[in-house]
Amino acid sequence: MQSIPLLSNSEVNSIHNATLKILNEIGVAINDPLGRQILVDSGARIKNNRVLFPPDLVEKCIALCPKTVTVRGRDGVSHTLGDGRLRFHNLGGARDIIDYGSGKKRTAVLQDVRDAALLLDSLENCHTITPFFTPCEVPGEIMSLAMYRNTLPYTTKPVHGPGIQYPDEVKFVLEMASVMGIPSEILTLAVSPVSPLAIPDHEVRAIIEIARAGIAFGPLPCPTAGTTAPLSIAGALAQQNAEVLAPLVLAQIVNPGIPIFYCGRLAMMEPRTGISVWGGVELGLASAGTVQMAKHYGLPVNVYGFSTNAHTLDLQSGFERGLNAVIPALAGADELSGIGEMEAGISGSFAQMVADNEFAASILRVKRGITIDEEALAVEVISTVINGTHNFLGQKHTMKYLKAGEVLLTKLAERNTWEQWQAGGNNNFAENAQSTADKIFRNHLVPPLEDNQEKELDFILNAAEKELVNRAH
């Protein structure tokens, strides 16, 4: 099925040209001396304490980027973003966990990080995993490293590295990845510039270290239209695009040809409160625009799909995440994030992870579209049935298309009669999701790491804690 663009080619070009103007005339706040020197040596300029990026430098660096990004799991299975297939992964970095069964919310702990990885490992439509929760018992200085350490043993799928802010984090996460394999094959890392149009010194150094190591890199701006970006979606897309391209340029200068995946987390301001809205359909529109900007540059793209401001698995959560996933999916996204997300990314839920696995199956079915050929048009089958020989149910044609998935067989959604539903316990979609999660926790097994791998990962994390936490105090 071909992608369905939201923006015309001329509109995409308008955003691109606005982005070049932003980078060349407004620039980005970059104060780190090394980062500035690297950029200036390649043709950038300094004006009013900001780095200005000439258009030819930006376009030259975009052209250096590979068209795909591949990441491999410890089971040897790889996923390549940019190969034309749609993939899904989970929300990363949620602070709280919402338990659907009890209806209670609490701050996440390390065991939740492990449980989330194990549950996501079992879900066939979660293709790659990001460390899900920020555990409250871990010092902030080693938070990202502890999240990565407590995710790796509980999945064999590819693990996107946690969000990185500091160069020392890069050093230690590379050491951890080395325990599992070749870092450039099994690790991706993302850094979030500060909106509007700033990259703090420590993030500049982190980007430089990621590029030097040759790790697939995702610039991950998270602007909110109306507070940290223009309220117009077009203006916010142009600013977000500049916030992706500036780190891309720095990374390509340091290591020409480093794989880049284009990320965007543009959300809208709720006008009545000022908070960030992840559930409104505008997020789906912004994500689709983000997808088209990435495709304009030939880059693989990761955007939010399953997103909501809802606090439970209710009607609001279902329609918001459905709309916000299908719009960028149809626009041609390579990867949709947000499995398990609730409350605008503050919280997550195990039941929601299971529910999103089923939602993802529906999105993938939409992406497959409708096959139009002589066999599918079934003129002879219709003739056979009309002439009274058989009914449609008895046709080999019907069985073939059932096996091919023409009709998606759901696992959680209710499709029985009222009487059958009552006889089955009156369970709803969310209750079925929670029950399935409980069953997975009881039965799903992940091949363990070797003892020496566990010990080495512990040694690295302990070394990081001694160095980073002690330095901070």
N, C-alpha and C positions, 0 to 999 in steps of 0.2 A: 504494500500500500504506500503510495507516495505521500510525502508530508503535505500538510495543509497550512500554508503560511498565513500568519496574522498580518504581517506587514508586506507591502509591495517592495520591489527592488529599489525603487526610488526613495522610499521611506527609510529603508535600511541604510542606503547611501547617505541620506540626510543625517542620520544618527552618527554614522562613521565620521562624516565631515565635521559635525559639531564636536565630536570627541577629539579629533585632531586639533581643532581650534582651542578646546579646553586645555589640552596638554601643552600646546605651543604658546598660548597667550596667558593662561592662568597658572598652569603648572601644578606641581605636587610638592607639599611640604616634606622635604627630605633633608635632614640636618646632619646625618651621620657622615663624617669626613670621608671614610672609605667609599661608601656608596656614592657620594657626590663625585668623588674623583673618578670612579669607574664610569659614571655617566658622562661627566664633562669630557673625559678623554675620548669618548665616542661621539661627541658632537652636541651634547646637551648644554644648556646655558643656565646661569644663575641670575635671578632677578627678584628683588624684594624678598630675599631669603627663601625663594622657592626654585625648584628645578623645572626648567622648561624643556620639553621634548620636541625637537623638530619633526615634522611629519615624515621626512625620508628615513629618519632613524627608527621611528615606530614601525613603519611599513616594512623596512628591511628586517627587523627583528621578528615580526609576525611571519614573514616568509621563511625564517629559519626553523619554525616549529614543525615537528612531525605531525602527520594527519591523524595518528592514533596514539593511544596510551594503553599499555597492557600491564596488568597486575596478576600475579599468580598466588594461589593458595598453597598451603603446605601439603595438600593432597596432590599437587601437580597440575590442578585444573586452572587454566588462565581465562581471564575475561579481557576483551579488547574493546575499549571505548572508541567509537568512531567506525566500527565495522558494519554499521547499519542496523544492529540489533538494539532493542531497548532493554535496559537493565535497571534494577532497583537496589537501593541500600537504605539503611536506617538513619534516623536522626542520631546526631552525636552531641554529647555534652549536656544532657538534661540534668537538672539539679535534683528534681523530685520524682517520686514514683507514685502513681495512683493505682490502687488495687481495686479492680472492678468488683470483685466479690464482696469486699467489706465496705466499699465506698469511701475508704480512708486514703489520705495523702500523707506521705512522710518524706523526709530527706533520704536520698539514696546512699547506700553504703557499698563497700567493695563486693560483697556477695551479689548485689544486684548487677554489677558490671559483668560478673561471671555468668549469672543466670541469663542475662540478656543475650550474651554471646552464644550460649548453648541453645537457647530458644531460636534465635535467628539462624543458627547453623542448621536447624531442622526444617526451616521454611524454604520450599523450593523456589519461590519467587523473590527471595532476598539473595542477591547474587554476590554482593560484597558486603563487608561489615565494617562499621566504624565503632570504636568504643562508645557505648551508649550513655552511661551515667558519669557524673562527676561525684565521686564518693566523698562524704563529708568528713571521714576520719583521716583523710590524706592531706598533708601540707600542700598549700597551693603551689609551692616551688617545684614539686614533683608530680603534680596532678596528672598532667598529660602522660607522663611516663608510667605512672601506676595504672592508668586506664589501659594503656597499650599492653603492659605486662599481664594484666588480669583478663585480657581478652584473648590473647594468643593461644593459651592452652585449651580453650573451650570452643574452638571452631577450626575446621580445616579449610574454610573458605578464605579468599583474599581479604586481608585486613587493610583498609585505608588507615594511614596513621592518624593520630589525634591532631587537633589543631595546635600548631606550634607558634610560639611567640619569641623565643629566645634561642640564640645560637647554641648554647649549652644543651638545650633540649634536643636539638638536631644531633649533636654528638652522641648523646646517650641512646636516643631512639635508633640511631644507625647501629650502635653496638648490639642492641636487642635484636634488631632485624638480622644482623649477621649470625646470630645463634640459630636462626631459622633457615637461612639461605643467603643468596646474593641480594643485598638491599635494593639495588636498582630493579630487581625482578619482582620483589614481593612487597615493596613499600611505596606508598604515595604520601605526600605531605602537603598541607595547605597552610597558608598564612592569610590572615584577614587584615587588610589595610583599614585605617580608621577614617570613616566618612565624616566630613567631606574632604577627600583629596589630601590625605596625609599618611605617611608611613613612618612610624616611630623608629628611633635608632636601633633598638633591639630587634625589631622586625626586619629592618634592612639587613642586619648582620645574619639573621636567620635565613633570609632568602639567599644571600650569598653562599652560606654553608650548604644549603639544599642544592643549589646549582653546582657547586664544586663537586658534590658527591654524585651528581647525575641522577638524582631521584626525581621521578615524575612529580611535577609541582602544580598545585591549583591555587592561583590567586582567588581569594574568597571574600570579596567585599560584601558587607551586610547593611547597605543604606536603608533608611526609612524615609520614604517620600513624604515631605511635609515637615520633617524635623532635621534630618541630616542629608537631605537631598531635595531638589525641587518637588513640589506636589504633583506636577504634571508627570505622567508616566514616561512620556518622551524625554523630558529633561532629566528625570531620574535614571533612565536607561543610558543616556549619554554620559552622565557622571559615573555611573557604575562601570560602564565600558572603559572610561579613563582609569578607573581604579583597578581594573583587571590588567589593562595594557601597560601601565607604568611598572608593576612588578615583573610582568612578562619581559619587558625590555631589559630590565636589570639582570634577570636570570639568563637571557639569551646572550647578553654581552659577556657575562662570566663564563658561560658554558654553551657556546653555539650548538643548537640542535637538541637541547634538553627537552624532553617531552613536557608539554603543557596541556592541562585540561582546564577549560574555561568554566569558571563557577560564578554563580550570581545568586544572591539571597535578598533581592530587592523586595521590600514589604511596604505597606502603606500605613500612614498614621490614621488612627481612629480620631476623627475631628472632635468628638465629645470628651475624650479623655487624654489624647496625646500619646497613648500607648501604640506599640507596633501591632498591626493587624496581619495575621498570617492566614486568616480564614476567608476573607473577602475574595470574591471572584477576580478582583484586580490583581491579586497575587498570581493567579493563573495567567492573566494577560501579560503581566510583567515577566513571568517565567518564559512564556512563548516568545516575547520580544528578545529576551536574553538568549534563547536558543538560536534565534535567527541571526543575532550579531555574531555568535560563535561560528555558525555555519558560513557566514560571510567571510570569515577568516580561515575556514577549513579546519577548525579546531573541534575536538570532542568536547561535549558540554554536559555539565551536571547542574541541575536546578532542583528546587523544591517541587514536590508533587503532592505528597500526603501531608497536608498542613491544615491546622484548624486552631481557633482560639477556644474551642469547647473544652469543658472540664471533665467530661465523661463521654462514654461511647453512646451518644444520642443521635437524634436526627440531624442536628446542626453539624456534628463531627462528620457524619456520613456524606451529606451533600457538599460540605465545604471541601473535604479532601477529594471527593470524586471529581468535582469541577476543576480543582486546582491541579489534579494529576492528568486528566484527559486532555486539557488544552495544550500544555507543553509537549505531551506525548505525541499528539497529532502534528505539532509543529516540527517534530523531528529530534527531540531530546535523545541523548545517548544514555543518560542515567538520571533517574528520578530518586530524590532523597526523601526522607521523612517517615519511613516505616516506624510505627510506634509512637509518633509525635503527638503531643497534646499540649494545650494551653500555650500556644505560640512558642513551643520549644522549651519551656520551663520544665515540663513534666513529660513522663513517658508511662506506658502501660503495657504489661505483658499481653493482656487480652487484645489491646489495639494492634500489637505486632501481628498477632494471628489474623485479626480481621483484615489488616492491610495486605497480608499475603493473598487473601482471596480477592481483595480489590485489585491487586496487581494482576491477577489472572484475568480479570475482566478488561483491564487496560490493554493487556497484551492481546486479548481477543479483538478488541477494537482496532488495534494496530494491524492485525492480519487482514482486516477488511473483508471484502466479498470477492470470491473467485468467479470470474466470468469467462467461461469457455463452453465448448459444445457439450461436454459431459455434465457440467454443473447446470447448464440451462435445461437439461433433462426433458427435452421434447419427446423422445421415444418412451421414457418412463411415464410421462403424462398420458401419452397415447395408449399405452398398455393398460393403465388403470381405468381410463375412460371407456375402453372397449370391454371392460368388465372382467378381465382375466384375474387381476389381483387388486389389493389395496396398496397404498403407498408404504404402510408399515411392513409389508411382506417383501418389499423390493430389496435386492442386493444393493442398489444405489443408496437406499436409506441407511443400511448398515455401514456402508463404506463412509458416508459422510458423518455418521455418528462417531465412528472410530477416528475420523480425521479431526474431530473437535468442532464441527460446524455449530453445534450447540454446546456451550460451556456448562459442564456439570459442576454445580456449586457444592461446597462442603458445609457451609455454615448458614446460608440463606434458606428460609422456609418456603417450600414450594408444594407442600401437601394441602389437602383439604382442611377445612376448619376442624372436622371431626378427628382426622388423623393427627392434626397439631395438638388438639386437646388430649388425645390418648397418649401422645408422646411426652407430655409434661408441660406443655405451654411455653417451652423455652424460646427465647428470642435470639437474634443474631449475636448480640453481645454476650449473652450467657453461653451460647455455643462456643464462642471464641475463648472465653475464660476456661470452660471445661476442656477444650482442646489444649490450651496452654498447660493446664494442670497435668494432663495426660503426657504431654511431651516431657515435662520435668521428671515424671516418673520413669519414662521408658527410653528417652533418647540418650544415646551414648556417643561421645566424641573420642576418637583415638587419642590417648594421652601423649604428652611430650615424653621424651626420654628423660631419665633422672638427671643426667648431666646437663641437659638443656634447662630444666627447671632450676637447678643450682646456679647455672651461669646467669640466667635472667635475674634471679634473686641477688646475685653478687653485683650485677650492673645497677639494679635499682637501689641497693644499699649504698653503693659508691656515689650515685647521683644524690641521694639524700644527704650524705655527709658533706658533699661539696656544695650543693645548691642551698640546702636549708641552713647549714651552718654559716654560709656566706651572708645569707639574708639577715641572720640574727647576730 
